[in-house]
Amino acid sequence: MSDYFEISPKELNRNCFKLIGEDFMLITAGKENKLNTMTV
């Protein structure tokens, strides 16, 4: 059983830019030619 489920972007009632800027952060790690970005 999966813990993931699909939702429509229209169902989101929060500003994604505020979420990433204030509530979450993006971390990028790796080498110059191969990077991986994660949401924390």
Secondary structure as UniProt FT lines:
FT   HELIX           9..11
FT   HELIX           16..18
FT   HELIX           19..23
FT   STRAND          26..31
FT   TURN            32..33
FT   STRAND          34..39
//
